Amino acid sequence: MESSKRNHRPQLAAAMAEARRVGATLPIAKLDRLSRNAGFIFALRDSGVDFICCEMPEANTLTVGLFAVIAQHERELISKRTKEALAVLKARGVALGMPANLTTKSIQQGQVVRQQNARENKENRQATRLAVLLRQQGHTLQQIAQELTSGDYRTRRGKNFDATAVCRLLNRHADSTETA
């Protein structure tokens, strides 16, 4: 199941492509389960794929647009209320996000997601190509980090590369070439 919070949803894209290919109507259970981003819903509406919202089958483009804007506003309100509630808890001294609450499985899943995000990051892929070439030329990890930083490459989180980050790039590259 894909989250309606994200706009990059491969299963939805595949369903839309199939619906477009066969000329079918895409059934949507609830509009706010599809997305709480009005722009995303408008893009779907304008994509040429017909869809019907099972929750309100009589909906037309006007009502879909209105409900899309309302769903996005509700998402923003939920986010604001959540942040305010967490700030109150933090002010009371409640420890938030305690690692003791995480299971081994959830920690491993988090690591897998972070590694996948790092592998798929466009700047990391570009930096990896340069790092591999420089390493083949005999540069040290620190020299490569300096070269990447001077070339305005940044990590996925927008930080300068250091020797450890370069080592991770090279290790991921080595792992991906071994499995390919």
C-alpha positions in Angstrom: 0.0 0.0 0.0 1.3 3.4 -1.0 0.9 6.5 1.2 -1.2 9.3 -0.1 1.3 11.7 1.5 3.8 10.9 -1.3 3.4 12.0 -4.9 5.9 9.3 -6.2 3.7 6.2 -6.2 4.7 3.6 -8.7 1.7 1.3 -8.2 -0.7 4.2 -8.8 1.3 5.2 -11.9 1.1 1.6 -13.2 -2.7 1.5 -12.6 -3.1 4.8 -14.4 -1.0 3.6 -17.3 -3.1 0.4 -17.6 -6.4 2.3 -17.3 -5.2 4.7 -20.1 -4.0 1.8 -22.2 -7.4 -0.1 -22.0 -9.6 3.0 -21.8 -10.9 2.0 -18.3 -12.1 4.1 -15.5 -9.8 4.1 -12.4 -11.8 3.5 -9.2 -10.7 5.5 -6.2 -12.1 4.6 -2.7 -11.8 8.0 -1.2 -10.4 11.2 -2.6 -8.3 12.0 0.5 -6.8 8.5 0.4 -5.7 9.2 -3.2 -3.8 12.3 -2.2 -4.0 15.3 0.1 -2.1 17.4 -2.4 -4.5 19.4 -4.6 -1.9 19.8 -7.4 -1.5 16.0 -7.6 -5.3 15.4 -7.8 -5.6 18.2 -10.5 -2.7 16.6 -12.4 -4.5 13.2 -12.3 -7.8 14.8 -13.4 -6.0 16.5 -16.3 -3.9 13.4 -17.2 -6.6 11.9 -19.5 -7.4 9.0 -17.1 -11.0 8.8 -16.1 -11.5 8.0 -12.4 -14.5 7.7 -10.1 -14.5 8.2 -6.4 -16.5 5.4 -4.8 -17.2 7.6 -1.8 -19.0 10.2 -4.0 -19.7 8.7 -7.5 -21.6 11.8 -8.5 -18.5 14.0 -8.2 -17.6 16.1 -11.2 -14.5 18.2 -12.0 -15.8 21.1 -9.8 -16.5 18.9 -6.8 -13.3 17.0 -7.2 -11.3 20.3 -7.3 -13.1 21.6 -4.2 -12.5 18.4 -2.2 -8.9 18.3 -3.3 -8.3 21.8 -1.9 -10.1 20.9 1.3 -8.1 17.6 1.6 -4.9 19.6 1.2 -6.0 22.2 3.8 -6.9 19.3 6.2 -3.4 17.8 5.7 -1.8 21.2 6.6 -4.0 21.5 9.7 -3.1 18.0 10.9 0.6 18.7 10.4 0.2 22.0 12.4 -1.7 20.3 15.3 0.8 17.4 15.4 3.8 19.8 15.6 2.1 21.9 18.3 1.3 18.8 20.4 4.8 17.5 20.1 6.2 20.9 21.1 3.9 20.9 24.2 5.1 17.4 25.1 8.7 18.4 24.6 8.2 21.5 26.8 6.9 19.2 29.5 10.1 17.2 29.3 8.7 14.1 27.6 11.4 12.2 25.8 10.3 11.9 22.2 11.5 9.4 19.6 13.3 7.1 22.2 15.4 4.5 20.4 14.4 2.0 23.1 10.9 2.1 21.6 12.2 0.9 18.2 12.2 -2.7 17.4 15.1 -4.4 15.6 13.0 -4.8 12.6 12.0 -1.1 12.4 15.7 -0.1 12.8 16.7 -2.4 9.9 13.8 -1.1 7.8 15.0 2.5 8.4 18.5 1.6 7.4 17.2 0.0 4.2 15.2 3.1 3.3 18.1 5.5 4.1 20.4 3.4 1.9 17.9 3.2 -0.9 17.4 7.0 -0.7 21.1 7.6 -0.9 21.5 5.2 -3.9 18.7 6.9 -5.8 19.8 10.5 -5.0 20.8 12.1 -8.3 23.7 14.1 -6.8 25.0 11.0 -5.0 25.0 9.1 -8.3 27.0 11.9 -10.0 29.4 12.2 -7.1 29.9 8.5 -7.1 31.0 8.5 -10.8 33.6 11.2 -10.1 34.7 9.5 -6.8 35.2 6.2 -8.6 37.3 7.9 -11.3 39.4 9.8 -8.7 39.9 6.6 -6.6 41.1 4.7 -9.7 43.6 7.5 -10.2 45.0 6.9 -6.7 43.4 9.8 -4.8 42.8 9.3 -1.1 39.3 9.5 0.4 40.1 12.9 1.9 41.3 14.2 -1.5 38.2 12.9 -3.2 36.0 14.6 -0.5 37.8 17.9 -1.1 37.4 17.6 -4.9 33.6 16.9 -4.5 33.2 19.8 -2.1 35.1 22.2 -4.4 32.9 21.0 -7.3 29.8 22.0 -5.3 28.7 18.4 -4.8 26.7 17.9 -1.6 25.4 14.8 0.2 21.7 13.9 0.1 21.2 16.1 3.1 23.0 19.1 1.6 26.3 18.7 3.6 29.8 18.8 2.3 31.4 15.4 1.6 34.0 14.1 4.0 36.1 11.0 3.9 33.5 8.8 5.6 30.8 9.9 3.1 33.1 9.2 0.2 33.8 5.8 1.6 30.1 5.1 1.8 29.7 6.2 -1.9 32.5 3.9 -3.0 31.2 1.0 -0.9 27.6 1.3 -2.3 29.1 1.5 -5.8 31.2 -1.7 -5.1 28.1 -3.4 -3.7 26.0 -2.5 -6.7 28.6 -3.6 -9.2 29.0 -7.0 -7.4 25.2 -7.7 -7.5 24.8 -6.6 -11.1 
